[in-house]
Amino acid sequence: MPSNKEPGHGVPKRQPRPEAITTARWWADHLRKPSSGRDPRVTAAIRSGGIQKIRKAIKDASVFEALRAAERRDADLTEVRIRAFERYLAEAIELELIVDEHHCTIHNDWEPDELLVRAAHRAGFDAGLAIFPVKSLTITRPGEVYARLGESGSGRRLPIIHT
């Protein structure tokens, strides 16, 4: 009789719940269409004032955008890979929701969260420093998914995807 447990986890394998699918879709959609939000370094420089700080931040942001473009090209982000990433991330979120008291936070600061890295690896591409939107996060709980795009972005509840 086949086992319904994932190897090494000891947790019954189950279809990801709608909240996990919603969260995974949010991250995958940012692979499909890169975010165009302002780089947080530029925002910080504008807040602190000083034209030299602002010029340096804009130059750094341009370098970061070049890195993002190069990493996206090297990752060869086909729709098949993005769909695989979305599926693997939803499974990983589901496991976190089971194991971690019904709560899963994914935060991409200047480096991607470990869940993003593992899902990308399983989907066949490298989750470099700039592939996912910087300073963004999702919080997944039963019945709710909260997302914030960028450091200065306003957070919002996402509509749950029911498949």
C-alpha positions in Angstrom: 0.0 0.0 0.0 1.5 3.4 -1.0 2.3 5.8 1.8 0.6 9.2 1.9 3.6 10.8 3.6 6.3 12.9 2.1 9.7 11.4 2.4 11.6 12.8 5.4 8.8 15.0 6.8 6.4 12.6 8.5 3.5 14.8 7.6 0.7 13.5 5.4 0.9 14.9 1.9 -2.2 17.0 1.0 -3.3 19.3 -1.7 -2.3 22.9 -0.8 -5.2 24.9 0.6 -6.4 28.0 -1.3 -4.4 30.4 0.9 -1.1 28.6 0.0 -2.1 28.7 -3.7 -2.9 32.4 -3.4 0.4 33.2 -1.8 2.4 31.1 -4.3 0.5 32.8 -7.2 1.4 36.3 -5.9 5.2 35.4 -5.9 4.9 33.7 -9.3 3.1 36.6 -10.8 6.1 38.8 -9.9 8.3 36.4 -11.9 5.9 36.7 -14.9 5.9 40.5 -14.8 8.7 42.1 -12.7 7.6 44.7 -10.3 8.3 48.3 -11.2 8.3 49.7 -7.7 10.8 52.3 -6.6 14.0 50.9 -5.1 14.0 51.3 -1.3 17.4 52.9 -1.3 16.0 55.7 -3.5 13.0 56.1 -1.1 15.4 56.3 1.9 17.6 58.8 0.3 14.7 61.1 -0.6 13.4 60.9 3.0 16.8 61.7 4.5 17.4 64.6 2.0 20.6 65.6 0.3 21.0 65.6 -3.5 24.3 63.6 -3.3 22.6 60.8 -1.4 19.7 60.8 -3.9 22.1 60.7 -6.9 24.1 57.8 -5.4 20.9 55.9 -4.6 19.6 56.3 -8.1 22.9 55.1 -9.5 22.8 52.1 -7.1 19.2 51.4 -8.2 20.3 51.4 -11.8 23.0 48.9 -11.1 20.4 46.8 -9.2 18.0 46.9 -12.1 20.8 45.7 -14.4 21.5 42.8 -12.0 17.8 42.0 -12.0 17.7 41.9 -15.8 20.8 39.7 -16.0 19.5 37.2 -13.4 16.1 37.0 -15.1 17.9 36.3 -18.4 20.2 33.7 -16.9 17.2 32.0 -15.1 15.4 31.4 -18.4 12.1 32.0 -16.7 9.7 30.1 -19.0 6.1 29.8 -18.2 6.6 26.1 -17.5 9.3 26.9 -14.9 7.2 29.6 -13.3 4.2 27.2 -13.0 6.5 24.6 -11.5 7.8 27.2 -9.0 4.2 28.2 -8.1 3.3 24.5 -7.5 6.4 23.8 -5.4 6.0 27.0 -3.4 2.3 26.2 -2.7 3.3 22.8 -1.4 6.1 24.3 0.8 3.7 26.9 2.2 1.1 24.2 3.0 3.7 22.3 4.9 4.6 25.4 6.9 1.0 26.0 7.7 0.7 22.5 9.0 3.9 22.5 11.0 4.2 26.1 12.1 1.0 26.7 13.9 -1.0 27.8 10.8 1.2 30.7 9.9 3.7 31.2 7.1 5.7 34.4 6.4 7.8 34.8 3.3 10.1 37.9 3.3 12.4 38.9 0.5 14.8 41.5 1.9 18.0 41.8 -0.1 18.2 38.0 -0.3 15.3 35.7 -1.1 13.6 33.7 1.6 14.6 30.1 1.9 11.1 28.9 0.7 11.6 31.0 -2.4 15.1 29.6 -3.0 14.0 26.0 -2.6 10.9 26.3 -4.8 13.0 28.0 -7.5 15.7 25.3 -7.3 13.1 22.6 -7.6 11.6 24.4 -10.7 15.1 24.5 -12.3 16.3 28.0 -11.9 18.5 30.0 -9.4 16.7 32.5 -7.1 19.3 35.2 -7.4 19.5 38.4 -5.3 17.3 40.4 -7.7 14.7 38.0 -9.2 12.0 38.6 -6.6 10.7 42.0 -5.5 13.0 43.5 -2.8 11.7 44.4 0.7 8.4 42.5 0.0 6.6 40.0 2.1 3.5 37.7 2.4 1.9 36.5 5.5 -0.4 33.4 5.1 -2.9 32.3 7.7 -6.0 30.2 7.4 -8.6 32.4 5.7 -6.3 35.2 4.9 -3.3 36.2 2.8 -1.6 39.6 3.4 1.0 40.9 0.9 3.3 44.0 0.8 5.2 44.9 -2.3 8.4 46.9 -1.5 9.4 48.7 1.6 7.2 51.6 1.0 4.3 49.7 -0.6 1.0 49.5 1.2 0.1 46.1 2.4 -3.2 44.5 1.4 -5.2 41.4 1.8 -5.3 39.3 -1.3 -8.5 37.7 -2.6 -8.3 34.0 -1.9 -8.1 31.8 -5.1 -10.5 28.9 -4.9 -9.8 26.3 -7.6 
